[in-house]
Amino acid sequence: MSKIRNAQQAVDKASSLLALDEYETLDEVNNIARILMAQLQIIELYQMNYTHFDIAREVGVNEKTIRMWLSADHSPTLEHLIKLAKFYRKVKGSP
């Protein structure tokens, strides 16, 4: 499991998943998109000094789950991705 540390690595990881051509359905592509969205938001939250514990508490998941999303081992559910996006927008001061 490689550690994702910045946005470029997250994009590279998602791109490598797409390049595998092992997915057969739109749902599988959607999973990759959810992983990438989560990775980018988590990385930016880390850069704003939020920990995986802080993010997990706000999203309602275990802190290990945050690390698994970041390493692209699992994709967040739509419900959790929405909670993550709401937290991210709140922190960024966006409506």
Secondary structure as GFF3:
##gff-version 3
##sequence-region A 1 95
A	DSSP	alpha_helix	7	19	.	.	.	ID=ss1
A	DSSP	alpha_helix	26	47	.	.	.	ID=ss2
A	DSSP	alpha_helix	52	59	.	.	.	ID=ss3
A	DSSP	alpha_helix	63	70	.	.	.	ID=ss4
A	DSSP	alpha_helix	78	92	.	.	.	ID=ss5
###
